[in-house]
């Protein structure tokens, strides 16, 4: 009988065993990384709908509100007959929700995300307010109060509130700023507004990023991060994120009305940086041991 006719090949057996060990080791590492990464995501990945919140401002209660919810493809907010000799404006809001639209989603400190939508604004009356865009409510004011990123019938395209101000268009003043810029908004046009919550890799602080049509605002040349401050995050009560439509009152003008259409609405979780560090450290620590055993 030849030695290898019935006995397993020792080299082949050892290689199989090492391959199995490597697979198990890598699976364990990536499993730990996945758990850490999932924890870092918070619950952003559970967002599945929007909560409609009309008449946050209700200075003309006799006006007609119409809301359409076809999330994530489209959300529409409309007001008609917004006329009054007193009052300021009517404002309608939608917020991200993770319970089928029953309530607004409460963001947590580790809910890092990239979000965007396309906005088309129509209607209004010249020289009176009409605007729409992002609204991140911040009742406590811990990161600077309500944050907005908007287009307006006056041509303004800007981010303001929260920790920062940035003029994207000439009508916003300070144009073009230290980062990207876009032309003045003209009603009927569709602009893409982006809002990200991330960690500034330069400082390690929580930060926002703002973009319009792919053009990023900058807090300094080449720096798109607007830091919230040391130890500051978004996890306060009432920290809801969504879109809003606002139209100013016009005296004696029943034709005053308008519509904001939000389309291609997207929000995706971003891993917490510590999760990526854990994954990298785990792989680096396991691979040398596997290589030694293989040798």
C-alpha positions, 0 to 999 in steps of 0.5 A, a space after each residue: 500500500 502506498 502511504 497516501 492511498 488511504 491516509 489524508 494528505 498532512 499538508 492538505 489537512 493542515 491547509 484546510 484547518 488553517 483556512 477554516 481558522 482564518 475564516 472563523 477569525 475573520 468572521 468574528 472580527 467582522 461580527 464585532 465590527 458589525 455590532 459596533 457599527 450598528 450601535 454607531 448607526 443609532 436608529 437612522 436605518 429604521 426611518 421608513 416614513 414622514 410625520 406631517 405637521 401642518 400649520 406650525 405657524 398659523 397666522 391665516 387659519 382660513 387659508 387652505 392647506 394641502 399635504 401629499 405624502 408619497 415618501 420617499 418619492 415625493 412630499 408636497 406642502 401647499 397653501 392657498 388663500 393666504 391673505 390677511 392684513 395681520 400676521 406673518 406667515 403660515 408654515 407647514 412641516 414634515 419630519 422623518 419618522 420610523 413608525 409609519 408617520 405616527 410621530 417624528 423621529 427623535 434623533 440621537 447623538 450618534 445618529 450620523 447621516 447623509 440626507 438630501 432631497 430635491 426641492 421645487 418651489 412655486 407660487 407666492 407674491 412678489 416682495 412677500 415671503 415664500 421659502 422651503 428647505 431643510 428644518 432641523 428643530 433644536 428647541 434647547 438651542 444646544 447647537 445654536 437653535 433651529 437649523 435651516 437650509 433654504 431656497 426662496 422666491 427672492 432668489 436666496 439660497 442659504 444655510 442659517 441657524 444651528 452653528 453656522 451661516 453660509 450664503 450660496 447665492 448672490 441674493 443671500 449676501 456674502 456671495 460666494 463665500 469660501 466654498 461652493 456657490 449657485 445662481 439665485 433661485 428662480 421659482 419653478 427650478 429644482 435644486 438638490 439640498 444636502 445636509 450631513 451630520 458627521 464627525 469632523 476628522 480635523 477636530 474630532 467634533 460633531 459637525 454638519 455639512 451643507 450642499 446645494 446641487 453638489 456644491 459644498 459650503 465651507 467653514 474655511 477654504 477647503 473645509 466643509 465641516 461646521 463644528 457644533 463645538 466640543 462635546 456638543 451633539 444633536 441628541 436633545 429633546 425635539 431634535 427632529 429633521 425634515 422639510 418645511 414650506 413657509 408663505 407670508 401673508 398678503 393683504 387683500 389677495 386671495 390668490 396668494 398661495 404656493 407649493 413646495 415639492 420635495 422629491 427623491 428624499 433620502 437619508 442614510 446612516 453613516 458609521 461612527 468613526 470609532 466603529 471603523 477604527 474597531 474594525 480596522 484594529 480587529 483585522 490588523 490584530 487577527 491577521 498576523 496571528 493567522 499568518 503565523 499559524 499558516 507559516 
